[in-house]
Amino acid sequence: MKHLQNTKAAVETPVIGEVITLPPVQVRRRAPAFARRMNGFLQQLIPAALGLGLLVLCWQLAAINSKGFPTPLSTLESARTLFADPFYRDGPNDMGIGWNVLASLQRVAVGFGLAALVGIPLGFLIGRFVFFSRMFTPLVALLRPVSPLAWLPIGLLLFQKAEPASSWTIFICSIWPMVINTAEGVRRIPEDYLNVARVLQLSEWTVMRRILFPAVLPAVLTGVRLSIGIAWLVIVAAEMLTGGLGIGFWIWNEWNNLNVENILIAIVIIGVVGLLLEQGLMLIARRFSWQDK
């Protein structure tokens, strides 16, 4: 009985132990959304600014060590004069830089558009059907490595004019990335998708429209992005040889007039326009990419 009372007392008696003091918890507050965006912007801007600064420094050193090579400041002054009126007209062979860029973009649009109309369906056929793959794959492998300027005389012989010949050169050079990427995208479609189509007895057109095209769209857009870069690259060289209105011929004409500053300005313009074209297509590709959905 006494043992039970002692046990009960032990249970009812509170045990006073040592109090452990924990250090205060520091709560890290997240930076505001604007500050985070500004930080990310600065992380991208600073390296880009350093890269441009290095380019300008090398440019200045080249101007110092090379006779007749323009400095960045002299080129900037020429750019101010050039862009003061980029769309002037003083005859068919004397137009502003703006008209020359638009003429080149028009040729690129024609050649690139025809390449897309032919290349994307051809890529679907090559990737979907073994017969077409065995038929066209050797031709693609044979013609794809040919230099773009090697096609220009063929275009001049076929069309007897410089304008269709330039678009033809862009077409034949920009078609291959779209064909290859589209065909590879079709080949990588999971076999389960096609098995479901067979079970449902879908027509080939329905398979193309409802299964193949949505699944292959990211690969198609990748090929389109590569092709537009090639098209813009080729047009400058083609216009140097064919003449007429265009940024390539404008560069050649400025070289004949020994206006090196304008040539450097045209190089920057070509780079900026090509970058804008590629970035625009990259935005479209991200919009339709499965990974971003």
BELVEN-V548607 format. One record per helix or strand of 3 or more residues. SS is the DSSP state (A for helix, B for strand). FROM is the first residue (numbers start at 1). LEN is the number of residues. If there is no record, write none. Layout:
BEGIN
[[SS,FROM,LEN] [SS,FROM,LEN]]
END
This chain:
BEGIN
[[A,2,11] [A,33,33] [A,72,13] [A,97,32] [A,130,14] [A,148,3] [A,152,8] [A,162,26] [A,191,10] [A,204,39] [A,247,10] [A,260,28] [A,290,3]]
END
